Amino acid sequence: MKSAQSPQETQSSSSTEIPATFKLSPLIRVTLLALYVALTAPLPLLPQTDGVAVSPKWLWFGIGLGFIALYGALSERVIVTETEIQVTYPAWVPRILRKGWVLPWAEVKALKPRSTGQGGIVYYFVSQAEQAYLLPMRVAGFSRLVRLVQDRTGIDTSDVRPLAQPWMYVTLLGLTVLLLLVDSWTIWTALELARMA
C-alpha cells in the first residue's frame, strides 16, 4: 500500500543515507562457514568402507572448492542508490553460481509477502513487468534497508521483519562450536591411531 509521502519528503529523509551498501550479517556468515567446516572436516579421515576408496587428497580438494563456493554465496552485497536497488556479488564469483539483479525504484510496483516451507515469511519486489525480486533479508542493518525501501518507493514496510532472528543464529553457532570440539577429538584420535599403526 502506498503512503502519502511526497517525493520532496522522500528525498530529504534519505539523501544523507544514500548510496548505501549492505553486506550479509557477520553472525550469519561466520555461523554458516563454521557449520560447513564442522560437517566436512572429518570426512577425509574417516575409514573407507563399502569398497569405495576416495583419496583423502580429493576429499580435501572438494571440501576446499565447496568452502570457496559457500564463501562466494555469502559475499552478497545490496547497494541502494537514489535510482535503484541492486544485489551483487564480487567479480570472482561466477555468474552461474550466483546471479545478482538490478531494479530501478520507478519500476517497483509492490512488495509482496510469501510463506516459506518452514513457516517463515519472505518478501518479493514486484516490478511493473510482474517480475519478482527477492528482498535480501539476512543483511546487517536490515531495518535501515527496509526504511530506505519505504523512503524510495512509498510502500509501507512497517510489518516487514527479518526472516530469522539473531538468537537463532547464536544458538546455531553455539551448537556448531560443540560440533567442532567433537570434530577436533575425532581428528586427534584418527591421527593418533594412524601414528600407532
C-alpha positions in Angstrom: 0.0 0.0 0.0 1.4 3.4 -1.0 1.8 6.1 1.6 1.0 9.8 1.0 4.7 10.8 1.2 5.7 13.4 -1.3 8.9 13.0 -3.5 10.4 16.0 -1.7 9.9 14.5 1.7 11.3 11.2 0.5 14.4 13.0 -1.0 15.1 14.9 2.2 14.6 11.9 4.6 17.0 9.6 2.7 19.5 11.9 0.9 22.0 11.6 3.8 21.8 7.8 3.7 22.2 7.1 0.0 24.1 5.5 -1.6 24.3 2.7 1.0 25.9 -0.8 0.9 24.6 -3.7 3.0 26.6 -6.9 3.4 25.5 -10.2 4.8 25.4 -10.2 8.6 28.8 -11.3 10.0 27.0 -13.6 12.5 25.3 -15.4 9.7 28.4 -15.7 7.6 30.6 -17.0 10.4 27.9 -19.4 11.6 27.4 -21.0 8.2 31.1 -21.2 7.3 31.8 -22.8 10.7 29.0 -25.3 10.3 30.3 -26.2 6.8 33.8 -26.9 8.3 32.3 -28.8 11.2 30.3 -31.1 8.9 33.1 -31.7 6.3 36.5 -31.6 8.0 36.4 -35.1 9.5 35.4 -36.8 6.2 38.9 -37.3 4.7 39.9 -39.0 8.0 37.0 -41.5 8.2 37.9 -45.1 7.2 36.9 -46.1 3.6 34.1 -48.7 3.5 31.9 -50.5 1.0 34.8 -50.9 -1.4 34.7 -47.2 -2.4 38.1 -45.8 -1.9 38.3 -42.0 -2.4 41.7 -40.4 -1.9 41.8 -38.0 1.1 43.5 -35.5 -1.2 40.5 -35.5 -3.5 38.2 -35.1 -0.5 40.2 -32.1 0.8 40.2 -30.7 -2.7 36.4 -31.0 -2.9 35.9 -29.6 0.6 38.1 -26.6 -0.3 36.1 -25.9 -3.5 32.9 -26.2 -1.5 34.2 -23.7 1.1 35.1 -21.2 -1.7 31.7 -21.6 -3.3 29.9 -21.1 0.0 32.1 -18.1 0.8 31.2 -16.6 -2.5 27.5 -17.2 -2.0 27.8 -15.5 1.4 29.5 -12.4 -0.1 26.2 -10.9 -1.3 26.0 -7.1 -1.2 22.9 -4.9 -1.5 23.6 -1.5 -3.0 20.9 1.2 -2.6 21.2 4.4 -4.7 18.8 7.3 -5.5 17.6 5.5 -8.6 17.8 1.7 -7.9 18.4 -1.2 -5.6 21.0 -3.8 -6.7 22.1 -7.2 -5.4 25.6 -8.0 -6.5 28.5 -10.4 -5.7 32.3 -10.0 -6.0 33.7 -10.3 -9.6 35.4 -13.6 -8.7 32.1 -15.3 -8.1 30.9 -17.0 -11.3 27.5 -15.8 -12.5 26.5 -19.4 -13.0 26.7 -19.8 -9.2 25.0 -16.6 -8.0 23.3 -14.0 -10.2 22.6 -10.5 -9.0 19.9 -8.2 -10.1 19.1 -4.5 -10.5 15.7 -2.9 -10.0 15.0 0.8 -10.6 12.8 2.3 -7.9 10.5 3.6 -10.6 9.8 0.0 -11.7 8.7 -1.2 -8.2 5.0 -1.9 -8.2 4.6 -3.6 -4.8 6.3 -5.6 -2.1 4.5 -8.9 -1.6 5.0 -11.4 1.3 5.3 -15.2 0.6 5.3 -18.0 3.1 8.2 -20.4 3.2 8.1 -24.1 3.6 9.5 -23.6 7.2 6.7 -21.3 8.2 8.6 -18.0 7.7 7.8 -15.1 5.5 9.9 -13.7 2.7 9.2 -10.6 0.6 9.4 -10.0 -3.1 9.6 -6.8 -5.0 7.1 -7.0 -7.9 8.1 -4.9 -10.9 5.8 -3.2 -13.4 6.5 -6.1 -15.7 5.3 -8.5 -13.0 8.7 -9.9 -12.3 9.6 -10.9 -8.8 12.9 -9.9 -7.0 13.6 -11.4 -3.5 14.2 -8.8 -0.8 17.5 -9.7 0.9 16.6 -10.4 4.5 19.9 -11.5 6.1 21.9 -8.3 5.7 23.4 -6.4 8.6 21.3 -3.2 9.1 18.1 -4.8 7.7 15.9 -2.2 9.5 17.8 0.6 7.8 17.5 -1.2 4.4 13.7 -1.5 4.9 13.5 2.2 5.8 15.3 3.1 2.6 13.0 1.0 0.6 10.0 2.8 2.1 11.6 6.1 1.5 12.3 5.4 -2.1 9.1 3.6 -3.1 6.5 4.9 -0.6 5.5 1.3 0.2 4.6 0.8 3.9 7.2 -1.6 5.3 6.3 -1.4 9.0 5.3 -5.1 9.0 8.5 -6.3 7.3 10.7 -8.3 9.7 13.9 -10.3 9.2 13.4 -13.9 8.2 15.5 -15.2 11.2 16.2 -13.5 14.5 19.8 -13.2 15.7 19.2 -15.6 18.7 18.5 -18.4 16.2 22.0 -18.0 14.7 23.6 -17.5 18.1 22.1 -20.9 19.1 23.2 -22.5 15.8 26.7 -21.1 16.3 26.9 -22.5 19.9 25.9 -25.9 18.6 28.4 -25.6 15.8 31.2 -24.9 18.3 30.2 -28.0 20.2 30.4 -30.0 16.9 33.8 -28.5 16.1 35.0 -29.7 19.5 33.8 -33.2 18.8 35.4 -33.0 15.3 38.7 -32.0 17.0 38.6 -35.0 19.2 37.7 -37.2 16.2 40.6 -35.9 14.1 43.1 -36.2 17.0 42.0 -39.8 17.6 42.3 -40.6 13.9 45.8 -39.1 13.8 46.9 -41.0 16.9 45.6 -44.3 15.5 47.4 -43.7 12.2 50.6 -42.9 14.1 50.4 -46.0 16.1 49.6 -48.3 13.2 
